[in-house]
Amino acid sequence: MNKFFTALTLACFALSASDYANAQALRLPGRGGSGSGSVTAEQLLQKYTEASIHTYNAYSELFDAVGMKEMADELKVKAKNLTEGTLSSASMEDIQQTITKSAEELQRKFLADSEAPTEAQRQHIVEAIGHLVPATAATVETAMLSRDFRPGTNPASLTDMARLAVNVGRSLPGDASRLKGIIGLVIEYRKSHNLPDDPRLADATSLLNF
């Protein structure tokens, strides 16, 4: 296990005391143990928003790398809006649609790009990786929070934020799969253009196996 993987794993698990003051155990989704139920909808939505902002910024850099400036600029604006607004049902739906559409378009563009990257394109890829890594950490943390979130037993009594938090939990497998696919795309792109390997990418991919 290399040093970065150890650091990234610790970053995913060593979460702030304010978020997990009453948590009895931290674990990846799918592993044993029962949750403490101390996680609030607000905490879960905040971490989901953080993951979405990093994902938007990563995809924006990747769109810049393939010359799709309009898409890149659109995602920058969306990322900025998320930092300033409150997550709602409409904004969450927009996140899901935008990230899904962007991932599909990036797959198409990168697979069709056989030209050697310019220095500017390489820099955009580097910047994208700088967001893909924390996007991975935040996605894993979101999944951990979701596992410990207890919305209640009566669907009719759920608050709007609790309903959003439940929807976040349902979306996580798809979110992780799309993010993993884009990281894999970047890995293959770097290989095909003989760019130096970045071990952070493989390490991040391994954390999304849930």
N, C-alpha and C positions, 0 to 999 in steps of 0.2 A: 504494500500500500504506500503510495507516494505521499509526500508532505502536503501537497495541495488537497488531495482527497481527504486526508485526516482533518485539515483545517476547514474544508467545506462541510464535512460531516458534522464537525463540532459546531459550525455556524448554524446548521440546520437544527441542531438539538439544544444548544446552549442559548435558549431564548430568554427574553428579559423577564425579570422577576415580576414586573407589573402585569405581564400577560399571563404568567403561569404561577402566580403566588400560591394558589391552592392545589395545583396539579400534583398528583401522587406519582405519576410516571410519564415519561416522554418516550414515544415509540413511533416507528414508521407505520403507516396504514397497513392493515393486513397482518400485523404481528400480534402476538398474544397479549392478554390483559384487558381489563375493563377500564373505561374512562372514568375520570373523576366527576364529570358533569359540571365543572366549574367554568367552562369557557362560555363567554357571552356572544351573542350575535354580532355585537359591535366589533369585538376582537377578531372574529372570523372574517367579517366583511372588510375590515381594515387590512388584513393580511392578503386577502384576495385582491383588493385594489392595488396593493403594492406589487403583487405578482403581475397584474395586468399592465401596470405602468411600465415595468421593466420589459415585458413582452412587446408592448407597443414600441418602445424605444429601440429594442433589438431589431424588430422587423423594419422599422424606419431606416436604420442604418443599412440593412440588407437591401432594401429597395433602392437606396441611394447607390449601393454598390453595383446594381444592375441597370442604373440609369433611369429608374422610375421615380423621378423627383416629386411628381404630383402625389403619388401614393405615400412617399416618404414624409412629405410635408403634412399630409392629412393625419398620419399616425402621430406625428409630433404634437399636433394640435389636440388630438384625442388624449394623449398622455398628459398634456398640460391641464386639460379640462378635468381629468380624474383627480389631479392633485388639488384642485380648487373646489370641486363639487362633492355632493353626497351621493353615494351609490343608490340607485333606484331600480325598480323592475325594468324600466325602459332602458336605462344605461347599461344594466347587466346584459340585456338582450342584445344591445348594440355591441358590447364587448365580444360576446360569443360569435355574432355574425361577422364582425370585422376581423377577428383573429382567425376564424375558419377560412374566410375568403382570402385573407392575406397569406395564410400558410399555403393554400392551394396555388395562388399566383406565384409565390416565391419558388415553390417546387417546380412549376412550369418554366419559369425564367432561368433558374439556375441550371436545370438539366439541359436547357437549350444553349447555354452560354459556353462556347468552346474557346473563346478568345483568351489569351493570357491577360491576367488582371493588371491594370495600371497601378501605380503607387497610391493614387487616390482611392481606388477600389480596395486595395489591400488595407488601407487605413480604416475604411468603412467596415470591413470585416472584423478588424481588431476591435473597433468600437462596439460592434454588434455582440461580440463575445463578452465584452465587458458588461453587457446587460443580460445576456443569456444565462450567465452563471448566477447572478442574484435572482433572476426570474425563476431558476430551478430551485434555489434555496427557499424562496417565498412560496412557491407552489407546494413543496414538501411540507413546509410549516403550516400552510393552509389545510392540507390534508390531515395533519396531526391535530390541528384545532377542530376540524370537522368531526374527527373521531370522538372527541371529548365533548362535543356540543350536544345538549339535551333540549330539544325544542318544546317538549311537553307531549302529552298523550292525546290532547284534543285539538285536531286541526283547526276547528272553528275558532279557537281562542288564541291562535298564533298572532303575534304582532307582524306588521309588515317587514320589519327587520329580520324576525325569526324565519319568515317565509323565504326571504332572500337568502338567508344563511343555509336553509335546507336546499335551495336550488343550487347554491355554490357546491355543496357536497355532491349533488347529483352530476354536476358538470365536471368535477375533478378528473375522472378517468379520461375523458376526451381532451381536457386541457393538457394533461400530462402527456398524452399520446401525441398531440400536435406539436408540443414543445420539443419532445424527444425527436420527432421527425425532422424538425427544422435544425436541431443540433446535428443530427446525422447528416443532413444535407450540407451543412457547413464543413463537417469533417471530410466528406467525399469531395467537396469542391476544393478544399485545401490540398487533398491528396492528388487530385487530377491535375492541379496546376503546380505541383511540386513546392508547395508552401510549407514552411516549418510546422511540425506537429504541435498542437497545443493540448497537453494532457488534461487540462481543465474540462475540455469538451467531453472526453470519454468518461471522466469522473462524474460530470453532471448527468450524463445519460444514464449511468448506473443508478443514480438516485431516483430516477423517474420510473423505475420498474415496479409500479404498483397499479 
